[in-house]
Amino acid sequence: MTANGSLEASPIRVLLVDDEPGLREPLADYLVRQGFAATQAGTAAEARSRLGESGFDIVLLDIMMPGEDGLSLCRHLVEARQIPVIFITAKGEATDRIVGLEIGADDYVVKPFDPRELVARIRSVLRRAGRQADDSGEASVFEFEGWRLDPLKRRLIDPEGAVVSISSAEFRLLMAFIEHPREVLDRDRLLDMVQGREAHLFDRAVDNQISRLRRKIEVDSRNPQLIQTVWGGGYMLAAEVRKLPAEVA
């Protein structure tokens, strides 16, 4: 609590995973100076231990590490923990970056990078992931065809009332459709909305994420009725969307 009696916002909790102390340690110091709470890990195994000790808002993750690599850890983070991930990659790891985005990573920076750019990307990813409340300050959920999505809690509930696990990438993709129902969204626009950058190399990442999302919300993912393919155009959420009070979720 601050001196004037108001509650002080908690700092964004960052887990920095990189096996190079020469990069990891000064970067962690920089993040702390920028107001973040930074925790370091030199291996994926150490990162898993840190994840068990504390909750984190975002993970900065090197791809190439001894032992378990960053791609394997990323898959665990997006599937089991639903924590946003930014990859820290080398210039020659373009294929790995594509794979990382396909399995649900949120963004990437290429070494060497300006720490200020990384901070900007952290804030952008967290905005897209729903870390911050919307500008109206009003809590609400979205309902479509019996499904409900709470953006602040990032919780998806099926028509029977069961919570369905959803990765941060699937959440952002679903939010893009919910914010533009019955509107055809092509791959370039989806990439710009979901990944936060123009990245035409990653067209197939969008297709793979849509396939995963369909398997969770469609009765028959091979014959999708909610997220429909518009040949030559892109994809469309073929459902009406209603905004409801958060208490119903």
C-alpha positions as CSV (number, residue, x, y, z in Angstrom):
1,M,0.0,0.0,0.0
2,T,1.3,3.4,-0.9
3,A,1.6,6.4,1.4
4,N,-1.7,7.8,0.2
5,G,-3.5,4.6,1.2
6,S,-4.0,3.2,-2.4
7,L,-3.0,-0.3,-3.3
8,E,0.3,-0.5,-5.2
9,A,0.1,-2.6,-8.4
10,S,2.2,-5.8,-8.2
11,P,5.2,-5.9,-10.6
12,I,5.1,-8.1,-13.7
13,R,6.8,-11.4,-12.8
14,V,9.2,-12.5,-15.4
15,L,11.1,-15.8,-15.6
16,L,14.2,-15.5,-17.7
17,V,15.6,-18.8,-19.0
18,D,18.9,-18.7,-20.8
19,D,22.1,-20.8,-20.4
20,E,24.4,-17.8,-21.1
21,P,25.1,-15.9,-17.8
22,G,26.7,-13.1,-19.8
23,L,23.3,-12.4,-21.4
24,R,20.9,-13.6,-18.6
25,E,22.4,-11.7,-15.6
26,P,22.6,-8.2,-17.1
27,L,19.2,-8.6,-18.8
28,A,17.7,-9.6,-15.5
29,D,19.2,-6.5,-13.8
30,Y,17.9,-4.3,-16.6
31,L,14.3,-5.7,-16.2
32,V,14.5,-5.1,-12.4
33,R,15.5,-1.5,-13.1
34,Q,12.4,-1.2,-15.4
35,G,10.1,-2.3,-12.6
36,F,9.8,-6.0,-13.3
37,A,10.3,-8.8,-10.9
38,A,12.8,-11.0,-12.7
39,T,13.8,-14.6,-11.8
40,Q,16.7,-16.4,-13.6
41,A,17.1,-20.0,-14.7
42,G,20.0,-21.4,-16.6
43,T,18.4,-24.6,-17.8
44,A,14.9,-26.0,-18.5
45,A,15.1,-28.2,-15.4
46,E,15.9,-25.2,-13.3
47,A,13.0,-23.3,-14.9
48,R,10.6,-26.1,-14.1
49,S,11.7,-25.9,-10.5
50,R,11.2,-22.1,-10.4
51,L,7.8,-22.5,-11.9
52,G,6.8,-24.8,-9.1
53,E,7.9,-22.2,-6.5
54,S,6.1,-19.1,-7.8
55,G,3.6,-17.9,-10.4
56,F,4.9,-15.9,-13.4
57,D,3.2,-13.6,-15.8
58,I,5.6,-14.3,-18.7
59,V,8.6,-16.4,-19.6
60,L,11.6,-15.3,-21.7
61,L,13.0,-18.5,-23.2
62,D,16.2,-19.3,-25.0
63,I,15.7,-22.0,-27.7
64,M,19.1,-23.7,-27.7
65,M,20.1,-24.9,-24.2
66,P,21.9,-28.1,-22.9
67,G,19.5,-30.8,-21.9
68,E,15.8,-30.1,-22.5
69,D,15.6,-27.3,-25.2
70,G,13.4,-24.3,-25.2
71,L,10.9,-25.8,-27.7
72,S,10.1,-28.6,-25.3
73,L,9.7,-26.3,-22.4
74,C,7.6,-23.9,-24.4
75,R,5.2,-26.8,-25.3
76,H,4.8,-27.5,-21.5
77,L,4.2,-23.8,-20.7
78,V,1.5,-23.2,-23.3
79,E,-0.3,-26.5,-22.8
80,A,-0.1,-27.1,-19.1
81,R,0.4,-23.7,-17.6
82,Q,-0.9,-21.2,-20.2
83,I,1.9,-18.7,-19.5
84,P,2.9,-16.3,-22.4
85,V,6.3,-17.0,-23.9
86,I,8.7,-14.8,-25.8
87,F,11.6,-16.7,-27.4
88,I,15.1,-15.4,-27.3
89,T,16.8,-16.8,-30.4
90,A,20.0,-16.7,-32.5
91,K,19.9,-15.4,-36.1
92,G,20.3,-18.8,-37.6
93,E,17.3,-20.4,-35.8
94,A,14.5,-19.3,-38.2
95,T,13.1,-22.8,-38.5
96,D,13.0,-23.1,-34.7
97,R,11.2,-19.7,-34.4
98,I,8.5,-21.0,-36.8
99,V,8.1,-24.2,-34.8
100,G,7.9,-22.2,-31.6
101,L,5.1,-20.0,-33.0
102,E,3.3,-23.0,-34.2
103,I,3.3,-24.6,-30.8
104,G,2.0,-21.4,-29.1
105,A,4.9,-19.0,-28.4
106,D,3.7,-15.4,-28.3
107,D,6.7,-13.6,-29.9
108,Y,10.4,-13.7,-30.3
109,V,13.5,-11.4,-30.3
110,V,16.7,-12.2,-32.1
111,K,20.1,-11.9,-30.5
112,P,21.7,-9.3,-30.2
113,F,18.7,-7.2,-29.3
114,D,18.0,-3.8,-27.7
115,P,16.6,-4.5,-24.1
116,R,14.2,-1.7,-24.7
117,E,12.6,-3.6,-27.6
118,L,12.3,-6.6,-25.4
119,V,10.5,-4.6,-22.7
120,A,8.1,-3.2,-25.4
121,R,7.4,-6.7,-26.6
122,I,6.7,-8.0,-23.1
123,R,4.2,-5.3,-22.5
124,S,2.6,-5.9,-25.9
125,V,2.3,-9.7,-25.3
126,L,0.8,-9.2,-21.9
127,R,-1.8,-6.7,-23.3
128,R,-2.8,-9.3,-25.9
129,A,-2.8,-12.1,-23.4
130,G,-5.3,-10.2,-21.2
131,R,-2.8,-9.4,-18.3
132,Q,-4.3,-5.9,-18.1
133,A,-8.0,-5.0,-17.8
134,D,-9.7,-3.4,-20.8
135,D,-9.9,0.4,-21.0
136,S,-13.5,0.6,-19.8
137,G,-12.5,-1.1,-16.5
138,E,-15.7,-3.1,-16.6
139,A,-15.4,-6.9,-16.1
140,S,-17.3,-8.9,-18.7
141,V,-17.4,-12.2,-20.5
142,F,-18.3,-13.1,-24.1
143,E,-20.8,-15.7,-25.0
144,F,-21.2,-17.5,-28.4
145,E,-23.3,-20.6,-29.2
146,G,-23.4,-21.5,-25.5
147,W,-19.6,-21.1,-25.0
148,R,-18.3,-18.4,-22.6
149,L,-14.9,-16.7,-22.5
150,D,-13.7,-14.6,-19.6
151,P,-10.8,-12.4,-21.0
152,L,-9.5,-11.3,-17.6
153,K,-9.3,-14.9,-16.2
154,R,-8.5,-16.3,-19.6
155,R,-11.1,-19.0,-18.8
156,L,-13.1,-20.8,-21.5
157,I,-16.3,-22.6,-20.5
158,D,-18.2,-25.0,-22.7
159,P,-22.0,-25.1,-23.0
160,E,-22.2,-27.8,-20.3
161,G,-20.4,-25.5,-17.8
162,A,-17.0,-27.3,-17.9
163,V,-13.8,-25.3,-18.0
164,V,-11.8,-26.1,-21.1
165,S,-8.0,-25.7,-21.0
166,I,-6.8,-23.1,-23.5
167,S,-3.2,-22.0,-24.3
168,S,-2.3,-18.3,-24.5
169,A,-2.0,-18.6,-28.3
170,E,-5.5,-20.2,-28.6
171,F,-6.9,-17.5,-26.3
172,R,-5.5,-14.7,-28.5
173,L,-6.8,-16.3,-31.6
174,L,-10.3,-16.9,-30.1
175,M,-10.3,-13.2,-28.9
176,A,-9.6,-12.1,-32.4
177,F,-12.6,-13.9,-33.8
178,I,-14.8,-12.8,-30.9
179,E,-14.0,-9.2,-31.4
180,H,-14.8,-9.6,-35.1
181,P,-17.7,-12.1,-35.4
182,R,-19.1,-13.0,-38.8
183,E,-16.2,-11.1,-40.4
184,V,-13.7,-12.8,-42.7
185,L,-10.1,-12.5,-41.3
186,D,-7.3,-13.4,-43.6
187,R,-4.0,-14.9,-42.4
188,D,-2.1,-11.6,-42.6
189,R,-4.7,-9.8,-40.4
190,L,-4.8,-12.7,-37.9
191,L,-1.0,-12.7,-37.7
192,D,-1.0,-9.0,-37.0
193,M,-3.7,-9.3,-34.4
194,V,-2.4,-12.5,-32.7
195,Q,1.4,-12.3,-33.1
196,G,1.7,-8.5,-32.9
197,R,4.0,-8.3,-36.0
198,E,3.8,-8.8,-39.7
199,A,5.3,-12.3,-40.3
200,H,4.2,-13.8,-43.6
201,L,6.6,-16.7,-43.0
202,F,4.3,-18.0,-40.3
203,D,1.1,-18.5,-42.3
204,R,1.0,-22.2,-41.4
205,A,1.3,-21.3,-37.7
206,V,-2.1,-19.7,-37.9
207,D,-3.6,-22.8,-39.6
208,N,-2.2,-25.1,-37.0
209,Q,-3.5,-23.0,-34.1
210,I,-6.9,-22.8,-35.7
211,S,-6.9,-26.6,-36.0
212,R,-6.1,-26.9,-32.3
213,L,-8.8,-24.4,-31.4
214,R,-11.3,-26.2,-33.5
215,R,-10.6,-29.5,-31.8
216,K,-11.6,-27.9,-28.5
217,I,-14.8,-26.0,-29.5
218,E,-16.2,-27.8,-32.5
219,V,-18.5,-30.8,-32.3
220,D,-16.7,-32.2,-35.3
221,S,-13.4,-30.4,-36.0
222,R,-13.3,-32.0,-39.5
223,N,-16.6,-30.3,-40.3
224,P,-16.3,-27.0,-38.4
225,Q,-19.5,-24.9,-37.9
226,L,-18.1,-22.2,-35.6
227,I,-14.8,-21.3,-37.1
228,Q,-15.4,-21.7,-40.8
229,T,-12.9,-21.6,-43.6
230,V,-13.7,-19.0,-46.3
231,W,-11.8,-20.3,-49.4
232,G,-9.5,-17.7,-50.8
233,G,-10.3,-15.3,-47.9
234,G,-9.4,-16.7,-44.6
235,Y,-11.5,-17.7,-41.5
236,M,-14.7,-16.5,-39.9
237,L,-16.4,-17.0,-36.6
238,A,-19.9,-17.9,-37.7
239,A,-21.7,-17.1,-34.5
240,E,-23.4,-14.2,-32.7
241,V,-21.3,-12.9,-29.8
242,R,-22.9,-11.3,-26.7
243,K,-21.1,-9.4,-23.9
244,L,-22.3,-10.5,-20.4
245,P,-21.5,-9.5,-16.9
246,A,-18.5,-11.3,-15.4
247,E,-20.6,-12.8,-12.6
248,V,-22.1,-15.4,-15.1
249,A,-18.7,-17.0,-15.7
